[in-house]
Structure formats: C-alpha cells, structure tokens
Amino acid sequence: MHVLSLPTWIIHVSSVIEWIVAIWLIWIYGEAQANSAWRWLSWAMLPALISAMCACTWHYFDNAPSLEWLVTLQAAMTLVGNIALCGAGWWIWRTAKLSQAKDES
C-alpha cells in the first residue's frame, strides 16, 4: 500500500463513499418526486463507482502487474458510466420537458 500517500488514500476512499451517498440520495429524491428518471440516474452512476473501486483496488495491491486488467476494467467502466450518465441526464430532461408540456395544455 506504499504506492499512494495517506492524504491521497483519504481522497480516494472519501470519493468512493461520497459517490455511494450521492447514489443513495438521488434514489431517495426520485422516490420523493415520484419520478423514475431520477432513479435511472442512480443506476447510471454505478459504472463510475465500479471504476473508482477498480482504481482503489489496484493501488491497494501496489499496482501489481497481475492486476493490470483492473486498469482496463476501470477504463471500460468509465466509458460505460459516462455514456450511461449522459443517457440518464437526457432522460431526466426529456421527462421534465414532457411534464411541462402536459402542464401547459
């Protein structure tokens, strides 16, 4: 575990915890608003969480060459996560736009 300094570890771990809390809060918000589009945002955040956990795991084991596949998985989850978050953001926008159109008519 000597690859990262203690302050860097604190940032890595706290970021993962913050992301988990954000997923949970967005889920609760979606339930409170009775809007499933927000719950989809929570699901879309999971690949980014997996990506962060891959990075933490690889660093925990001192960037072992035998775990280099985690770097590839991290990159793939970052790509999938970014696409999923874009889609979820679009879905929230579309849902709000349709809801607004209903209210105006």
Gaussian input, Z-matrix of N, CA and C with variables (Angstrom, degrees):
# hf/3-21g

backbone

0 1
 N
 C     1     B1
 C     2     B2     1     A1
 N     3     B3     2     A2     1     D1
 C     4     B4     3     A3     2     D2
 C     5     B5     4     A4     3     D3
 N     6     B6     5     A5     4     D4
 C     7     B7     6     A6     5     D5
 C     8     B8     7     A7     6     D6
 N     9     B9     8     A8     7     D7
 C    10    B10     9     A9     8     D8
 C    11    B11    10    A10     9     D9
 N    12    B12    11    A11    10    D10
 C    13    B13    12    A12    11    D11
 C    14    B14    13    A13    12    D12
 N    15    B15    14    A14    13    D13
 C    16    B16    15    A15    14    D14
 C    17    B17    16    A16    15    D15
 N    18    B18    17    A17    16    D16
 C    19    B19    18    A18    17    D17
 C    20    B20    19    A19    18    D18
 N    21    B21    20    A20    19    D19
 C    22    B22    21    A21    20    D20
 C    23    B23    22    A22    21    D21
 N    24    B24    23    A23    22    D22
 C    25    B25    24    A24    23    D23
 C    26    B26    25    A25    24    D24
 N    27    B27    26    A26    25    D25
 C    28    B28    27    A27    26    D26
 C    29    B29    28    A28    27    D27
 N    30    B30    29    A29    28    D28
 C    31    B31    30    A30    29    D29
 C    32    B32    31    A31    30    D30
 N    33    B33    32    A32    31    D31
 C    34    B34    33    A33    32    D32
 C    35    B35    34    A34    33    D33
 N    36    B36    35    A35    34    D34
 C    37    B37    36    A36    35    D35
 C    38    B38    37    A37    36    D36
 N    39    B39    38    A38    37    D37
 C    40    B40    39    A39    38    D38
 C    41    B41    40    A40    39    D39
 N    42    B42    41    A41    40    D40
 C    43    B43    42    A42    41    D41
 C    44    B44    43    A43    42    D42
 N    45    B45    44    A44    43    D43
 C    46    B46    45    A45    44    D44
 C    47    B47    46    A46    45    D45
 N    48    B48    47    A47    46    D46
 C    49    B49    48    A48    47    D47
 C    50    B50    49    A49    48    D48
 N    51    B51    50    A50    49    D49
 C    52    B52    51    A51    50    D50
 C    53    B53    52    A52    51    D51
 N    54    B54    53    A53    52    D52
 C    55    B55    54    A54    53    D53
 C    56    B56    55    A55    54    D54
 N    57    B57    56    A56    55    D55
 C    58    B58    57    A57    56    D56
 C    59    B59    58    A58    57    D57
 N    60    B60    59    A59    58    D58
 C    61    B61    60    A60    59    D59
 C    62    B62    61    A61    60    D60
 N    63    B63    62    A62    61    D61
 C    64    B64    63    A63    62    D62
 C    65    B65    64    A64    63    D63
 N    66    B66    65    A65    64    D64
 C    67    B67    66    A66    65    D65
 C    68    B68    67    A67    66    D66
 N    69    B69    68    A68    67    D67
 C    70    B70    69    A69    68    D68
 C    71    B71    70    A70    69    D69
 N    72    B72    71    A71    70    D70
 C    73    B73    72    A72    71    D71
 C    74    B74    73    A73    72    D72
 N    75    B75    74    A74    73    D73
 C    76    B76    75    A75    74    D74
 C    77    B77    76    A76    75    D75
 N    78    B78    77    A77    76    D76
 C    79    B79    78    A78    77    D77
 C    80    B80    79    A79    78    D78
 N    81    B81    80    A80    79    D79
 C    82    B82    81    A81    80    D80
 C    83    B83    82    A82    81    D81
 N    84    B84    83    A83    82    D82
 C    85    B85    84    A84    83    D83
 C    86    B86    85    A85    84    D84
 N    87    B87    86    A86    85    D85
 C    88    B88    87    A87    86    D86
 C    89    B89    88    A88    87    D87
 N    90    B90    89    A89    88    D88
 C    91    B91    90    A90    89    D89
 C    92    B92    91    A91    90    D90
 N    93    B93    92    A92    91    D91
 C    94    B94    93    A93    92    D92
 C    95    B95    94    A94    93    D93
 N    96    B96    95    A95    94    D94
 C    97    B97    96    A96    95    D95
 C    98    B98    97    A97    96    D96
 N    99    B99    98    A98    97    D97
 C   100   B100    99    A99    98    D98
 C   101   B101   100   A100    99    D99
 N   102   B102   101   A101   100   D100
 C   103   B103   102   A102   101   D101
 C   104   B104   103   A103   102   D102
 N   105   B105   104   A104   103   D103
 C   106   B106   105   A105   104   D104
 C   107   B107   106   A106   105   D105
 N   108   B108   107   A107   106   D106
 C   109   B109   108   A108   107   D107
 C   110   B110   109   A109   108   D108
 N   111   B111   110   A110   109   D109
 C   112   B112   111   A111   110   D110
 C   113   B113   112   A112   111   D111
 N   114   B114   113   A113   112   D112
 C   115   B115   114   A114   113   D113
 C   116   B116   115   A115   114   D114
 N   117   B117   116   A116   115   D115
 C   118   B118   117   A117   116   D116
 C   119   B119   118   A118   117   D117
 N   120   B120   119   A119   118   D118
 C   121   B121   120   A120   119   D119
 C   122   B122   121   A121   120   D120
 N   123   B123   122   A122   121   D121
 C   124   B124   123   A123   122   D122
 C   125   B125   124   A124   123   D123
 N   126   B126   125   A125   124   D124
 C   127   B127   126   A126   125   D125
 C   128   B128   127   A127   126   D126
 N   129   B129   128   A128   127   D127
 C   130   B130   129   A129   128   D128
 C   131   B131   130   A130   129   D129
 N   132   B132   131   A131   130   D130
 C   133   B133   132   A132   131   D131
 C   134   B134   133   A133   132   D132
 N   135   B135   134   A134   133   D133
 C   136   B136   135   A135   134   D134
 C   137   B137   136   A136   135   D135
 N   138   B138   137   A137   136   D136
 C   139   B139   138   A138   137   D137
 C   140   B140   139   A139   138   D138
 N   141   B141   140   A140   139   D139
 C   142   B142   141   A141   140   D140
 C   143   B143   142   A142   141   D141
 N   144   B144   143   A143   142   D142
 C   145   B145   144   A144   143   D143
 C   146   B146   145   A145   144   D144
 N   147   B147   146   A146   145   D145
 C   148   B148   147   A147   146   D146
 C   149   B149   148   A148   147   D147
 N   150   B150   149   A149   148   D148
 C   151   B151   150   A150   149   D149
 C   152   B152   151   A151   150   D150
 N   153   B153   152   A152   151   D151
 C   154   B154   153   A153   152   D152
 C   155   B155   154   A154   153   D153
 N   156   B156   155   A155   154   D154
 C   157   B157   156   A156   155   D155
 C   158   B158   157   A157   156   D156
 N   159   B159   158   A158   157   D157
 C   160   B160   159   A159   158   D158
 C   161   B161   160   A160   159   D159
 N   162   B162   161   A161   160   D160
 C   163   B163   162   A162   161   D161
 C   164   B164   163   A163   162   D162
 N   165   B165   164   A164   163   D163
 C   166   B166   165   A165   164   D164
 C   167   B167   166   A166   165   D165
 N   168   B168   167   A167   166   D166
 C   169   B169   168   A168   167   D167
 C   170   B170   169   A169   168   D168
 N   171   B171   170   A170   169   D169
 C   172   B172   171   A171   170   D170
 C   173   B173   172   A172   171   D171
 N   174   B174   173   A173   172   D172
 C   175   B175   174   A174   173   D173
 C   176   B176   175   A175   174   D174
 N   177   B177   176   A176   175   D175
 C   178   B178   177   A177   176   D176
 C   179   B179   178   A178   177   D177
 N   180   B180   179   A179   178   D178
 C   181   B181   180   A180   179   D179
 C   182   B182   181   A181   180   D180
 N   183   B183   182   A182   181   D181
 C   184   B184   183   A183   182   D182
 C   185   B185   184   A184   183   D183
 N   186   B186   185   A185   184   D184
 C   187   B187   186   A186   185   D185
 C   188   B188   187   A187   186   D186
 N   189   B189   188   A188   187   D187
 C   190   B190   189   A189   188   D188
 C   191   B191   190   A190   189   D189
 N   192   B192   191   A191   190   D190
 C   193   B193   192   A192   191   D191
 C   194   B194   193   A193   192   D192
 N   195   B195   194   A194   193   D193
 C   196   B196   195   A195   194   D194
 C   197   B197   196   A196   195   D195
 N   198   B198   197   A197   196   D196
 C   199   B199   198   A198   197   D197
 C   200   B200   199   A199   198   D198
 N   201   B201   200   A200   199   D199
 C   202   B202   201   A201   200   D200
 C   203   B203   202   A202   201   D201
 N   204   B204   203   A203   202   D202
 C   205   B205   204   A204   203   D203
 C   206   B206   205   A205   204   D204
 N   207   B207   206   A206   205   D205
 C   208   B208   207   A207   206   D206
 C   209   B209   208   A208   207   D207
 N   210   B210   209   A209   208   D208
 C   211   B211   210   A210   209   D209
 C   212   B212   211   A211   210   D210
 N   213   B213   212   A212   211   D211
 C   214   B214   213   A213   212   D212
 C   215   B215   214   A214   213   D213
 N   216   B216   215   A215   214   D214
 C   217   B217   216   A216   215   D215
 C   218   B218   217   A217   216   D216
 N   219   B219   218   A218   217   D217
 C   220   B220   219   A219   218   D218
 C   221   B221   220   A220   219   D219
 N   222   B222   221   A221   220   D220
 C   223   B223   222   A222   221   D221
 C   224   B224   223   A223   222   D222
 N   225   B225   224   A224   223   D223
 C   226   B226   225   A225   224   D224
 C   227   B227   226   A226   225   D225
 N   228   B228   227   A227   226   D226
 C   229   B229   228   A228   227   D227
 C   230   B230   229   A229   228   D228
 N   231   B231   230   A230   229   D229
 C   232   B232   231   A231   230   D230
 C   233   B233   232   A232   231   D231
 N   234   B234   233   A233   232   D232
 C   235   B235   234   A234   233   D233
 C   236   B236   235   A235   234   D234
 N   237   B237   236   A236   235   D235
 C   238   B238   237   A237   236   D236
 C   239   B239   238   A238   237   D237
 N   240   B240   239   A239   238   D238
 C   241   B241   240   A240   239   D239
 C   242   B242   241   A241   240   D240
 N   243   B243   242   A242   241   D241
 C   244   B244   243   A243   242   D242
 C   245   B245   244   A244   243   D243
 N   246   B246   245   A245   244   D244
 C   247   B247   246   A246   245   D245
 C   248   B248   247   A247   246   D246
 N   249   B249   248   A248   247   D247
 C   250   B250   249   A249   248   D248
 C   251   B251   250   A250   249   D249
 N   252   B252   251   A251   250   D250
 C   253   B253   252   A252   251   D251
 C   254   B254   253   A253   252   D252
 N   255   B255   254   A254   253   D253
 C   256   B256   255   A255   254   D254
 C   257   B257   256   A256   255   D255
 N   258   B258   257   A257   256   D256
 C   259   B259   258   A258   257   D257
 C   260   B260   259   A259   258   D258
 N   261   B261   260   A260   259   D259
 C   262   B262   261   A261   260   D260
 C   263   B263   262   A262   261   D261
 N   264   B264   263   A263   262   D262
 C   265   B265   264   A264   263   D263
 C   266   B266   265   A265   264   D264
 N   267   B267   266   A266   265   D265
 C   268   B268   267   A267   266   D266
 C   269   B269   268   A268   267   D267
 N   270   B270   269   A269   268   D268
 C   271   B271   270   A270   269   D269
 C   272   B272   271   A271   270   D270
 N   273   B273   272   A272   271   D271
 C   274   B274   273   A273   272   D272
 C   275   B275   274   A274   273   D273
 N   276   B276   275   A275   274   D274
 C   277   B277   276   A276   275   D275
 C   278   B278   277   A277   276   D276
 N   279   B279   278   A278   277   D277
 C   280   B280   279   A279   278   D278
 C   281   B281   280   A280   279   D279
 N   282   B282   281   A281   280   D280
 C   283   B283   282   A282   281   D281
 C   284   B284   283   A283   282   D282
 N   285   B285   284   A284   283   D283
 C   286   B286   285   A285   284   D284
 C   287   B287   286   A286   285   D285
 N   288   B288   287   A287   286   D286
 C   289   B289   288   A288   287   D287
 C   290   B290   289   A289   288   D288
 N   291   B291   290   A290   289   D289
 C   292   B292   291   A291   290   D290
 C   293   B293   292   A292   291   D291
 N   294   B294   293   A293   292   D292
 C   295   B295   294   A294   293   D293
 C   296   B296   295   A295   294   D294
 N   297   B297   296   A296   295   D295
 C   298   B298   297   A297   296   D296
 C   299   B299   298   A298   297   D297
 N   300   B300   299   A299   298   D298
 C   301   B301   300   A300   299   D299
 C   302   B302   301   A301   300   D300
 N   303   B303   302   A302   301   D301
 C   304   B304   303   A303   302   D302
 C   305   B305   304   A304   303   D303
 N   306   B306   305   A305   304   D304
 C   307   B307   306   A306   305   D305
 C   308   B308   307   A307   306   D306
 N   309   B309   308   A308   307   D307
 C   310   B310   309   A309   308   D308
 C   311   B311   310   A310   309   D309
 N   312   B312   311   A311   310   D310
 C   313   B313   312   A312   311   D311
 C   314   B314   313   A313   312   D312

   B1=1.4497
   B2=1.5214
   B3=1.2949
   B4=1.4568
   B5=1.5239
   B6=1.3297
   B7=1.4561
   B8=1.5310
   B9=1.3113
   B10=1.4621
   B11=1.5208
   B12=1.3236
   B13=1.4658
   B14=1.5270
   B15=1.3258
   B16=1.4636
   B17=1.5322
   B18=1.3452
   B19=1.4694
   B20=1.5333
   B21=1.3273
   B22=1.4659
   B23=1.5183
   B24=1.3398
   B25=1.4691
   B26=1.5187
   B27=1.3195
   B28=1.4680
   B29=1.5237
   B30=1.3180
   B31=1.4723
   B32=1.5260
   B33=1.3311
   B34=1.4663
   B35=1.5333
   B36=1.3103
   B37=1.4701
   B38=1.5255
   B39=1.3234
   B40=1.4683
   B41=1.5280
   B42=1.3238
   B43=1.4675
   B44=1.5239
   B45=1.3293
   B46=1.4677
   B47=1.5333
   B48=1.3099
   B49=1.4767
   B50=1.5262
   B51=1.3274
   B52=1.4621
   B53=1.5219
   B54=1.3174
   B55=1.4626
   B56=1.5328
   B57=1.3303
   B58=1.4675
   B59=1.5246
   B60=1.3191
   B61=1.4657
   B62=1.5240
   B63=1.3214
   B64=1.4659
   B65=1.5249
   B66=1.3260
   B67=1.4665
   B68=1.5281
   B69=1.3185
   B70=1.4618
   B71=1.5281
   B72=1.3377
   B73=1.4685
   B74=1.5206
   B75=1.3188
   B76=1.4685
   B77=1.5258
   B78=1.3220
   B79=1.4662
   B80=1.5344
   B81=1.3295
   B82=1.4709
   B83=1.5250
   B84=1.3261
   B85=1.4644
   B86=1.5273
   B87=1.3312
   B88=1.4654
   B89=1.5131
   B90=1.3312
   B91=1.4635
   B92=1.5254
   B93=1.3272
   B94=1.4656
   B95=1.5247
   B96=1.3215
   B97=1.4635
   B98=1.5268
   B99=1.3171
   B100=1.4705
   B101=1.5245
   B102=1.3286
   B103=1.4580
   B104=1.5248
   B105=1.3239
   B106=1.4659
   B107=1.5245
   B108=1.3221
   B109=1.4636
   B110=1.5309
   B111=1.3181
   B112=1.4593
   B113=1.5228
   B114=1.3144
   B115=1.4739
   B116=1.5238
   B117=1.3387
   B118=1.4584
   B119=1.5187
   B120=1.3323
   B121=1.4630
   B122=1.5281
   B123=1.3283
   B124=1.4679
   B125=1.5218
   B126=1.3147
   B127=1.4661
   B128=1.5183
   B129=1.3340
   B130=1.4666
   B131=1.5270
   B132=1.3107
   B133=1.4618
   B134=1.5309
   B135=1.3194
   B136=1.4729
   B137=1.5327
   B138=1.3472
   B139=1.4743
   B140=1.5324
   B141=1.3267
   B142=1.4647
   B143=1.5314
   B144=1.3156
   B145=1.4623
   B146=1.5268
   B147=1.3006
   B148=1.4680
   B149=1.5267
   B150=1.3168
   B151=1.4647
   B152=1.5235
   B153=1.3151
   B154=1.4730
   B155=1.5247
   B156=1.3226
   B157=1.4603
   B158=1.5288
   B159=1.3252
   B160=1.4666
   B161=1.5263
   B162=1.3310
   B163=1.4683
   B164=1.5213
   B165=1.3124
   B166=1.4750
   B167=1.5203
   B168=1.3168
   B169=1.4643
   B170=1.5212
   B171=1.3180
   B172=1.4642
   B173=1.5231
   B174=1.3295
   B175=1.4626
   B176=1.5357
   B177=1.3189
   B178=1.4637
   B179=1.5287
   B180=1.3182
   B181=1.4686
   B182=1.5302
   B183=1.3370
   B184=1.4676
   B185=1.5308
   B186=1.2957
   B187=1.4670
   B188=1.5339
   B189=1.3145
   B190=1.4693
   B191=1.5294
   B192=1.3344
   B193=1.4665
   B194=1.5326
   B195=1.3248
   B196=1.4697
   B197=1.5325
   B198=1.3265
   B199=1.4707
   B200=1.5251
   B201=1.3155
   B202=1.4608
   B203=1.5304
   B204=1.3167
   B205=1.4660
   B206=1.5256
   B207=1.3322
   B208=1.4648
   B209=1.5254
   B210=1.3245
   B211=1.4611
   B212=1.5302
   B213=1.3231
   B214=1.4671
   B215=1.5257
   B216=1.3246
   B217=1.4662
   B218=1.5215
   B219=1.3225
   B220=1.4662
   B221=1.5279
   B222=1.3118
   B223=1.4683
   B224=1.5271
   B225=1.3223
   B226=1.4662
   B227=1.5238
   B228=1.3226
   B229=1.4732
   B230=1.5332
   B231=1.3229
   B232=1.4666
   B233=1.5261
   B234=1.3289
   B235=1.4652
   B236=1.5220
   B237=1.3281
   B238=1.4680
   B239=1.5341
   B240=1.3314
   B241=1.4562
   B242=1.5156
   B243=1.3304
   B244=1.4600
   B245=1.5230
   B246=1.3198
   B247=1.4627
   B248=1.5249
   B249=1.3271
   B250=1.4717
   B251=1.5279
   B252=1.3326
   B253=1.4572
   B254=1.5271
   B255=1.3071
   B256=1.4634
   B257=1.5244
   B258=1.3219
   B259=1.4675
   B260=1.5159
   B261=1.3181
   B262=1.4681
   B263=1.5211
   B264=1.3253
   B265=1.4631
   B266=1.5111
   B267=1.3305
   B268=1.4702
   B269=1.5287
   B270=1.3260
   B271=1.4647
   B272=1.5316
   B273=1.3316
   B274=1.4639
   B275=1.5274
   B276=1.3334
   B277=1.4685
   B278=1.5239
   B279=1.3304
   B280=1.4676
   B281=1.5298
   B282=1.3166
   B283=1.4628
   B284=1.5303
   B285=1.3181
   B286=1.4703
   B287=1.5256
   B288=1.3242
   B289=1.4648
   B290=1.5271
   B291=1.3232
   B292=1.4599
   B293=1.5294
   B294=1.3268
   B295=1.4555
   B296=1.5283
   B297=1.3020
   B298=1.4680
   B299=1.5333
   B300=1.3263
   B301=1.4685
   B302=1.5284
   B303=1.3372
   B304=1.4690
   B305=1.5142
   B306=1.3433
   B307=1.4594
   B308=1.5191
   B309=1.3375
   B310=1.4529
   B311=1.5269
   B312=1.3070
   B313=1.4802
   B314=1.5165
   A1=111.09
   A2=118.26
   A3=120.90
   A4=113.28
   A5=117.45
   A6=120.76
   A7=111.67
   A8=117.83
   A9=121.94
   A10=110.46
   A11=115.09
   A12=119.91
   A13=109.34
   A14=115.66
   A15=120.43
   A16=112.15
   A17=119.71
   A18=118.49
   A19=112.82
   A20=116.33
   A21=119.52
   A22=110.39
   A23=117.21
   A24=120.61
   A25=110.95
   A26=116.41
   A27=119.69
   A28=110.22
   A29=116.98
   A30=120.88
   A31=110.22
   A32=117.61
   A33=120.81
   A34=110.97
   A35=116.14
   A36=120.12
   A37=111.03
   A38=117.56
   A39=119.13
   A40=111.01
   A41=117.88
   A42=119.98
   A43=111.51
   A44=116.13
   A45=119.64
   A46=110.14
   A47=116.52
   A48=120.06
   A49=110.35
   A50=117.47
   A51=121.05
   A52=111.20
   A53=116.81
   A54=120.73
   A55=110.14
   A56=116.99
   A57=120.87
   A58=110.20
   A59=116.89
   A60=121.36
   A61=110.01
   A62=117.61
   A63=120.98
   A64=111.08
   A65=117.01
   A66=120.83
   A67=109.72
   A68=115.83
   A69=120.89
   A70=111.48
   A71=117.59
   A72=120.64
   A73=112.39
   A74=116.66
   A75=119.55
   A76=109.74
   A77=117.29
   A78=120.69
   A79=110.20
   A80=116.29
   A81=121.66
   A82=110.28
   A83=117.25
   A84=121.45
   A85=110.63
   A86=116.52
   A87=120.46
   A88=112.06
   A89=116.72
   A90=120.18
   A91=111.31
   A92=116.60
   A93=120.46
   A94=111.74
   A95=116.36
   A96=120.97
   A97=112.46
   A98=116.62
   A99=122.09
   A100=110.33
   A101=114.42
   A102=121.06
   A103=107.79
   A104=115.64
   A105=120.35
   A106=112.63
   A107=118.08
   A108=120.17
   A109=110.84
   A110=117.26
   A111=120.65
   A112=111.16
   A113=116.86
   A114=118.82
   A115=110.12
   A116=116.96
   A117=119.90
   A118=110.91
   A119=116.87
   A120=119.56
   A121=110.08
   A122=117.16
   A123=120.25
   A124=111.12
   A125=116.55
   A126=119.95
   A127=110.77
   A128=116.46
   A129=120.69
   A130=112.13
   A131=117.55
   A132=121.79
   A133=112.61
   A134=117.40
   A135=120.34
   A136=114.37
   A137=120.16
   A138=117.61
   A139=113.07
   A140=117.39
   A141=120.18
   A142=110.33
   A143=116.99
   A144=120.70
   A145=110.30
   A146=117.01
   A147=120.75
   A148=110.12
   A149=116.70
   A150=121.42
   A151=110.99
   A152=116.49
   A153=120.63
   A154=111.34
   A155=116.23
   A156=119.85
   A157=111.12
   A158=117.03
   A159=120.40
   A160=110.36
   A161=116.21
   A162=120.08
   A163=110.75
   A164=116.71
   A165=120.06
   A166=111.39
   A167=116.89
   A168=120.79
   A169=110.96
   A170=116.76
   A171=120.61
   A172=110.48
   A173=116.52
   A174=119.63
   A175=111.32
   A176=117.35
   A177=120.81
   A178=110.99
   A179=115.33
   A180=120.18
   A181=111.63
   A182=115.75
   A183=123.06
   A184=113.66
   A185=116.32
   A186=121.97
   A187=112.20
   A188=114.86
   A189=120.81
   A190=110.52
   A191=117.02
   A192=120.14
   A193=113.20
   A194=116.70
   A195=119.48
   A196=112.00
   A197=116.77
   A198=121.28
   A199=111.88
   A200=116.69
   A201=119.96
   A202=112.24
   A203=116.89
   A204=120.36
   A205=110.82
   A206=117.23
   A207=120.25
   A208=111.35
   A209=116.88
   A210=120.72
   A211=109.60
   A212=115.49
   A213=119.98
   A214=110.57
   A215=116.68
   A216=120.56
   A217=110.33
   A218=116.91
   A219=120.45
   A220=110.29
   A221=116.74
   A222=120.42
   A223=111.00
   A224=116.42
   A225=120.29
   A226=111.34
   A227=116.62
   A228=119.87
   A229=111.59
   A230=116.77
   A231=119.72
   A232=109.66
   A233=117.09
   A234=121.17
   A235=111.07
   A236=116.39
   A237=120.62
   A238=110.03
   A239=116.39
   A240=120.69
   A241=112.58
   A242=117.00
   A243=119.74
   A244=111.69
   A245=116.57
   A246=120.34
   A247=109.97
   A248=116.92
   A249=120.96
   A250=111.30
   A251=117.51
   A252=120.67
   A253=111.36
   A254=116.50
   A255=120.20
   A256=110.01
   A257=116.60
   A258=120.76
   A259=112.24
   A260=117.09
   A261=120.56
   A262=111.03
   A263=116.81
   A264=120.52
   A265=111.65
   A266=115.52
   A267=119.99
   A268=110.22
   A269=116.93
   A270=121.15
   A271=111.29
   A272=116.57
   A273=120.62
   A274=109.80
   A275=116.59
   A276=121.21
   A277=110.82
   A278=116.29
   A279=121.22
   A280=110.39
   A281=116.59
   A282=121.13
   A283=110.86
   A284=116.62
   A285=120.64
   A286=110.37
   A287=116.50
   A288=120.95
   A289=110.65
   A290=117.77
   A291=121.44
   A292=110.73
   A293=116.57
   A294=120.99
   A295=110.62
   A296=116.62
   A297=121.41
   A298=110.36
   A299=116.41
   A300=120.54
   A301=110.67
   A302=117.32
   A303=121.04
   A304=111.14
   A305=116.44
   A306=121.08
   A307=112.19
   A308=117.17
   A309=120.90
   A310=112.65
   A311=117.35
   A312=118.90
   A313=112.89
   D1=15.33
   D2=-176.19
   D3=-82.70
   D4=-3.68
   D5=-176.21
   D6=-65.68
   D7=-39.19
   D8=-178.69
   D9=-111.63
   D10=147.35
   D11=176.66
   D12=-74.92
   D13=163.49
   D14=179.19
   D15=-58.45
   D16=-45.35
   D17=177.80
   D18=-60.52
   D19=-36.10
   D20=178.32
   D21=-67.29
   D22=-40.30
   D23=176.15
   D24=-61.66
   D25=-41.44
   D26=179.32
   D27=-60.33
   D28=-42.63
   D29=178.89
   D30=-65.06
   D31=-45.08
   D32=-179.84
   D33=-59.87
   D34=-51.81
   D35=-176.01
   D36=-67.51
   D37=-42.56
   D38=179.93
   D39=-65.59
   D40=-32.92
   D41=176.87
   D42=-64.84
   D43=-41.01
   D44=177.37
   D45=-64.13
   D46=-43.53
   D47=178.93
   D48=-63.62
   D49=-43.49
   D50=178.42
   D51=-60.70
   D52=-40.09
   D53=-179.31
   D54=-65.51
   D55=-41.11
   D56=177.33
   D57=-61.74
   D58=-44.60
   D59=178.79
   D60=-63.07
   D61=-42.07
   D62=179.16
   D63=-61.62
   D64=-42.94
   D65=177.98
   D66=-58.73
   D67=-46.77
   D68=-179.09
   D69=-63.68
   D70=-44.84
   D71=-179.20
   D72=-65.49
   D73=-38.29
   D74=177.82
   D75=-66.48
   D76=-38.63
   D77=176.62
   D78=-60.15
   D79=-47.10
   D80=179.19
   D81=-61.47
   D82=-42.34
   D83=178.17
   D84=-60.28
   D85=-43.88
   D86=178.08
   D87=-60.36
   D88=-40.11
   D89=177.10
   D90=-67.25
   D91=-41.85
   D92=-179.39
   D93=-64.86
   D94=-34.49
   D95=179.46
   D96=-87.91
   D97=-4.73
   D98=-174.62
   D99=52.52
   D100=43.54
   D101=-177.95
   D102=-127.49
   D103=105.31
   D104=-176.34
   D105=-67.59
   D106=-17.39
   D107=178.60
   D108=-60.50
   D109=-35.45
   D110=178.39
   D111=-69.92
   D112=-34.02
   D113=176.70
   D114=-66.79
   D115=-33.74
   D116=175.78
   D117=-63.43
   D118=-33.36
   D119=175.75
   D120=-62.03
   D121=-40.42
   D122=176.74
   D123=-58.76
   D124=-46.18
   D125=178.34
   D126=-62.12
   D127=-39.22
   D128=-178.21
   D129=-67.50
   D130=-20.82
   D131=179.67
   D132=-79.21
   D133=-16.73
   D134=-176.03
   D135=-62.82
   D136=-41.58
   D137=178.16
   D138=-59.74
   D139=-36.25
   D140=177.69
   D141=-66.25
   D142=-35.99
   D143=176.07
   D144=-65.03
   D145=-43.59
   D146=177.03
   D147=-60.61
   D148=-41.44
   D149=177.86
   D150=-58.75
   D151=-46.72
   D152=179.64
   D153=-63.73
   D154=-39.04
   D155=179.86
   D156=-68.36
   D157=-33.18
   D158=174.83
   D159=-62.37
   D160=-44.76
   D161=-179.96
   D162=-62.68
   D163=-45.51
   D164=179.70
   D165=-62.63
   D166=-41.63
   D167=-179.93
   D168=-63.90
   D169=-45.34
   D170=-179.03
   D171=-62.29
   D172=-44.10
   D173=178.72
   D174=-67.17
   D175=-37.04
   D176=179.44
   D177=-57.34
   D178=-38.11
   D179=-179.62
   D180=-94.97
   D181=30.70
   D182=174.35
   D183=55.58
   D184=39.77
   D185=177.65
   D186=52.42
   D187=45.12
   D188=-176.86
   D189=-60.44
   D190=132.41
   D191=178.64
   D192=-57.66
   D193=-30.00
   D194=179.94
   D195=-68.65
   D196=-17.34
   D197=179.15
   D198=-106.25
   D199=17.78
   D200=-178.20
   D201=-61.99
   D202=-21.68
   D203=176.85
   D204=-61.21
   D205=-23.94
   D206=177.34
   D207=-64.04
   D208=-31.89
   D209=178.15
   D210=-65.77
   D211=-41.96
   D212=177.58
   D213=-65.72
   D214=-42.99
   D215=177.82
   D216=-63.25
   D217=-40.25
   D218=178.52
   D219=-60.99
   D220=-46.10
   D221=179.54
   D222=-62.22
   D223=-42.99
   D224=179.68
   D225=-64.63
   D226=-42.50
   D227=179.53
   D228=-68.26
   D229=-32.19
   D230=175.25
   D231=-64.42
   D232=-44.78
   D233=178.25
   D234=-62.59
   D235=-50.54
   D236=179.96
   D237=-61.14
   D238=-42.27
   D239=-179.84
   D240=-62.89
   D241=-43.45
   D242=179.25
   D243=-63.47
   D244=-40.98
   D245=177.83
   D246=-66.14
   D247=-43.84
   D248=179.55
   D249=-62.99
   D250=-42.48
   D251=179.02
   D252=-65.36
   D253=-38.28
   D254=176.11
   D255=-62.38
   D256=-45.69
   D257=178.34
   D258=-62.88
   D259=-42.35
   D260=179.46
   D261=-65.95
   D262=-40.27
   D263=176.36
   D264=-61.91
   D265=-42.19
   D266=176.68
   D267=-62.59
   D268=-42.08
   D269=-178.90
   D270=-62.78
   D271=-41.28
   D272=177.26
   D273=-63.06
   D274=-44.81
   D275=178.75
   D276=-61.00
   D277=-45.82
   D278=-178.43
   D279=-63.65
   D280=-43.61
   D281=179.16
   D282=-61.78
   D283=-43.11
   D284=179.34
   D285=-65.36
   D286=-40.37
   D287=-179.78
   D288=-65.16
   D289=-42.37
   D290=178.68
   D291=-66.98
   D292=-38.96
   D293=178.50
   D294=-65.28
   D295=-39.71
   D296=178.38
   D297=-65.30
   D298=-41.81
   D299=179.41
   D300=-63.14
   D301=-38.50
   D302=176.87
   D303=-63.58
   D304=-42.44
   D305=-178.86
   D306=-65.56
   D307=-32.58
   D308=-178.49
   D309=-78.29
   D310=-21.91
   D311=-177.86
   D312=-94.00

